[in-house]
Amino acid sequence: MDPISPQDESRSVLYNIEPIGINTQFKESLSSYVLRLANAHNVKYGTLFAKLITPLLDKKYLLNISKKGGNGFYDSSNGINGIGTLATDFIEVISSLTTRNDLQGMTMISWSHVLPSRGLMRTEKAWCPECLQVALDNEEPIYEQLVWTLKIVSICTIHRIKLSTHCPFCSKRMSVLSRNGKPGSCSTCERWLGGKGRTPRIDDNSEDIKKTILILQMMIPNSNTMYRREQISESLKFYVEQLFGGNIKKAAEYFKVANSTFRYWYKGHNIPPLNSLVSICLRLDISVVNFFNKVPVLKLNIILDAASPATKIDVRQKYDHVYIKSYINKYIQQESITSPKSLRSIASSIGCDRRLLYIKYPTESKIIVDIYAKYLKRKKIKREENVEIEMKMAIEKLVNSDTYPSRRKVESLLGGRYLIRERKVALKWKSTIK
């Protein structure tokens, strides 16, 4: 297909290919769609991005990236499927290039007023290898689902397996978009990412499965409904009144949320992240859409019983101290050698508060704290050694190419692992460039 001017409204500049599953729970993500566009035109995505998309986005920093060949955009490209300006910009540009008007449905834009962006989207690519393999075996288009791009989702509900996050051949993780990106293939070694039988099945009753099912229900188009921020507060007030007689503290305890945090959500000062919103709906046994529509809870008596003070006291008394003692001793004698953990992390794994460990197991708690402190100290020393070695290599590389080893250039070569504004790193940098 020969390129034509974007001003020619009678034709599309890029192929008007159909998004996959746009009206289903398993709809395609926008990042997957643009990768398929590049593949359909037999060019790498990096070429499509640099030559056609970037000029239309009209973002100065993107033009600089295209000219210099940096990875700054690709490293943060997860926002293309999200709720911010990157998603809206790409929707506008790709819509104009393909003359399609349904691309918004491949992002989370319809939820932009009720979900905070922090922690919403995965920073790197995730996929179900069995979904990819089934598509290949059935000679169907290879694509990546929008639901896979959400941080809260770690399970494929179709095949009951955990999503993959690194290439099984080169072990590399991938950005959502990359220069050599192609749905179903590793952007580094270009090997096929599909396959069957690599990971064990997840139990149908696992909380991850239940949360993912609620998320999938959010993927179904709802007449392009744009929910309002105020609806969260309104819905919380409705359910607190219906189930807890207006008692905010009792509601917060039932939903396992800090009282002060829940009050901010209740009053509309803040909005809960997606994970918290889904957890609330899971406890209410309703969908997220029904939560916003204030649909009455069916299992009213069960929830009221679970929220009663008497039940709460009983739960607190059900700690198995034989198990806790065994768990702690096993960690100290075996696991602490290869996988040191903080006392907080161990308490979380057991399912108790670390204060309980301090009170009931003071000697063991002190040993755990000391082991972890020594581990952090060794890690810090190792990091300082690596700083010096990698700093020298980066500076030598720049000097050998007749480039002044400025702070930004050195940081760029170090891949963001070390920031020169850190005092010790800055001292190493200054001493090395002298």
N, C-alpha and C positions, 0 to 999 in steps of 0.2 A: 504494500500500500504506500503510495507516494504521499509525503507530508503535504498538507495544504494549510492555508492561512486560517488561524482561529476566527477571523472575521467572517469567513464563509459559513453562514448559519444553515445552509441547505445540506451540509454534510458534516459528519463528525471528523475531527482530526485523528482520533484513535478509534479503533474498532469498538463498536457499541456491543460489547460482549455482555451476556446476561449474568448478573450476580447469582451465586448458587444458594439455594435454600432461603431466599430473602424473606419468605413468609413462614419460616419454620423456626423451631428452637435451635436448630443447628446451622443457622445462617452463616454465610461467609463474612470474614472481617474485611475491612477496607484495605488493610495492609496486604492481605492475600490477593485481593482484587487487583491492586496495582502491580503486584508481582506477576499475576497471570496476564495482565495487559502487556507488560514488557515481553513475556514469553511468547504471546500471540504475535507480536511484531518482530520476533526473532532478534531481540536486542537484550543486553543485560539491563537490569533495573537501574544501575548507576548511570548508564547512558541516557535512558529515558528521563531520569530525574534531572541530570545536568543540562540536557539539551532542550527539554520541553517543559517539564514541570516547574523547575526552579525559576525560569524567567517569568512565568505567569504568577507564581506565588509572590514575586516582587519583594522578597525579603533580603536585605543587604547581607546579612550573615550567611544566608544560604548560598548567595552568589559567590561569596568569598570561599566557602567550603568547596563549591563546584570547581572553582579555579585552582585552589591549592590542593585539592584531593584529600582533605581531612575527613575524619570519621565522626566529627562532632554531632552532625545531624543523625546519623545512623544509630549512634549510641543512645540517643534519647528519642528514637522514632516510635516508641510505644504509645505516645500521645495521639498518634494518627487514628487509633480506634477508640479514643476516650471521649472526654466531655469538654475539652478546652479549645483554644484558638487553632492549634495545629490540626485538629480534626475538622473544624469548620472550614479552615483554609483549603485543606485537601479535598473536602467534599465539593467546594465551589469550583476548584480548578479541574478536578477529574470529571465533574458533571459537565463543565463547558467543553472539555476535550472529547467526551463520549456522547454528549447530548442526552444523558440519562438523568432522571429526576428522582431516583429511588436509592441513592447511595447513602443517605443519612441513616437508613436502617441497618447499615453495616458497622455502625459505631454506637456508642452509649449516649449520644447527644440528647436523646429524648429524656434522659434521666439527669441532665446537667444541672437542674435547679434543686435537686434533692439529694445529690451525692457529692461529698467532698472528693477532690481529685487525689488527695494524698492517700497512697496505699491502694488505689483503685485498680490500676493497670499493672500487669507484669512488666518488669524492665527488660526481660529477655523472652525469647520464643519458647513456647511449649506446644506439645502435640500428642495425639494418640497414634502410636505406630500402627495399631490394628485398623483404625479408621482409614488411614492412608493406604494400607495394604488392600483393604476391601475395595476401595475406589479403583486402585490399579488393576486388581483381578477382574473387576466388573467393567473395565475400560471406561470408567467415569472420570470426569475432570478432577484433578487433584487440587484440593483447596484446604485452607486453614479456618477453623471455626472462630467466630467472634468470642464465644464463651471461653475458649482456651486462652484468650488474652487477659482475662480477669485474674487478679492475684488470688482471690478467694477460691478459685476453682483449681483443684489438683487431681480430679478424678474424671475419667470418661464414663458416663452413666450407661452408655451403650454396651461397652465391653467390660465394665467393672474393673478397670485397671487404672493405676496412677499415670498421669501424663508424663511424658519424657521431656527432659529439659537440656539434655546434652547428646551430642552425636555418639552413637554406639561404636563408631570406628575411630574417630580422632579425639573423642571426649571433649570437644569444644562446645561451649554455649554460643548461642547466636542472638544477634539483635533482631528485633521484630522486622526491620528492613535492613538490607545490606546490598552493596553493589552487585554481588553475584547471587543475590537471593533468588530462590525458585521454590514454589510450594512443593513440599515433600522431599527436598534435598538439602544437604548440609551446605551452608554458604562458604565453608572453609575447604573441605575435602571433596564436596560435590557428590558424596555417596547418598544412596537412597535411605530415607529415614523410616520407611515402613517396615513392618514385620509382625509376626504373631508368636505368642507363647513366651515372650521375653520376661514378662512380669506377672506375679501372682494376682489372682482375682481378689477384689475387695468385697467384704461382707455387705450384703444389701442393707443391713441395719446400721451401718457406720454413719457417724454424724457428717462426714465429708460427702457421702452420697446424698444424704437428705438435704444438705445445704446446696449442693450442685443442682438438685432437682428444683429447688426454689429459684435459683438463678436462671435455669432454663425456662421457667415459666415467665420470667421477666423478658426473655428474648422474643416472645411471641408478640407481633405487632398489635397495638391497641389503638387503632385509628389515629396514629401519630399523637397520642395523648402526651402533653407536656405537663408533668406534675409540678405543683408549686411547693416551694420550701415550707410554707406555713402548714401544709397538709401533714407533715410529720408531727408537729406539735399538736395539731388538732386530733390526729388519730391516737396519739399517746394519751391525751386527756380523755378521749372516749373510752379506751380500754382500761385505764386506771380507774375511772369512775364505775365502769361496768363490772370489773372483776375484783377491785380492791377497795371499793367504797371511797375513792378519792385519796387513799393513803399512798402517797408517793414513795415513802420509805419502804413500805411493804412490797410495792411494785418493783422497786430497784433491786430488792433482795431476791425476788422471784426471777427477775431477768438476769441476775448475777452481774449487775453493773454497779459501780460505785455510786453512792447516793448523790454526791455533788454533781457527778457527770450526768446522771439521769435527770436531775433537776434542770440542768442547762438545756437538755434536749426537750424536756417537758415544756419549758417556758419559751422555747424557740430561739434561745440565744445561740445555740450551736446545733449542728446536724450530725447524726451518728454516721460513722463510716459504714460502707456496705456490709462488712462482716458483722458488725453489731446489729444493723437493721435486720439482716437475715437471721441472726440468732434470736432476736425478739420474735420474729414471725414463726420461727421453729418452735419456740416455747408456747406460742399462742395456737400453733397448729393451723396456720392460715397462710395463704400466699402473700407475697409482697404487694401485689395489686389489690387484693382484698383488704390488706392493712390500710392502704391509702384510701380505699373506698369505705372504710369503717364497717366492714361486714361483721355482724355479731359472732362471737366465738361459740362453737357448738359444744365443746367439752368444758363447759363452765364449771361444773362441780369438781372435776379433776384438778383444774387449775387452782380453784379456791382451796382445796384440800392441800395441794402442794405448797401453797403460799402461806399456810397457817404457821404460827410461831412454834406450835408443838412439833410439827414435822421437821422444822428447821433444827430444833434441839436434838431430835433423834438422829438426824443426818450427821451432826457434829460428833456424835458419840460412836460412830461406826468405823473408827480407824482400827485397822488390823496391825497392832504393834509387833506381832511376830513377823509379819510380812515386811514392815518398815525396817525392823532391826536387820533382817536378812538382806534386804535391798541395800542398805547402807554399808554393811560389812562386805558384801560382794563388790560394791563399787570401790571401797577403799583397798581391798586386797587385789582386785583384778583390773577393773575398768579404768581406775584413776591413772594407771600407768600409760595407757594409750589414748585415753579420751578424758582429760581433766574437765570437770564441770564446776560451776558455782553452786553454792548451797541453795540458792534460789531456784536454779535449774533442776536440781535433784528433788527439791520439795514439790516443784511443779509436776515432775514425772511421777512422783508418788501420789500426788493429788491432795497435798496438805499445805499448810502455811509453814514457812521456814521458822517462824517463832516456835511452832510445836517441836521442831527438831532441836532448836536451841534449849528448850525447857526439858524435853524428855531424853535427849541424847547429847548432852553438852560436850562430852569427851570426843565422840565421833564427829560432831559438828566442827569442833576446833581443828581436828585433823583434816577435814574436808576443806575448810577455809584456808589452812596453811598450804595444802597441796595446790589449790587453785592460785594462791598468791605467788608461789614459786613458779608455776606454769606461766603466769602473766609476766613475771620478771624475765624468764628465759625468752619468752616471745618478744619482749621489748628489746632485749640485747640482740637477738637475731635480726630484728627489724633494723636496728641501728647499723649492724654490720652490712646488711643488704643495701641500706641507703648509700653508704660510702662506695661500695662496689658499683652499684648501678648508676650512681651520680657520675663517677669518673668515666664510665663507659659512654654515658649520654653526652657529657661535655666533650670528650675526645671525638665522638662522631660529628658533633656540630663544628668543632674547630677544624677537623680534617676536611669539612665541606665549606670552609671559609665563612662560617656563620657564627656570629657572636652568641655565646651560650647564655642568653637572657633567661630570666626566671620562667617566663611563659613557655619558651621553647624547650627548656629542660624538663619542665613539668609535663609537657606534651609527650616527650619521648619516654618519660617514666610511666606514661599511661594512667596518670591520676592516682597512682598508688601512694605517692609521697607529695605533699604540698610544701613548697619552699617557705610559706609563711609560718610553718611550724618552726619553732626556735632552733632545735637541734639540726633539722634539715637545712635551715637557712645558713647555719654556721658551716656545715659541710660544704654547701654550695659556694660560699664566700671563700673558704680556704682552698677549694679545688680550682677556682677560676683565677687565683692569684698567680 
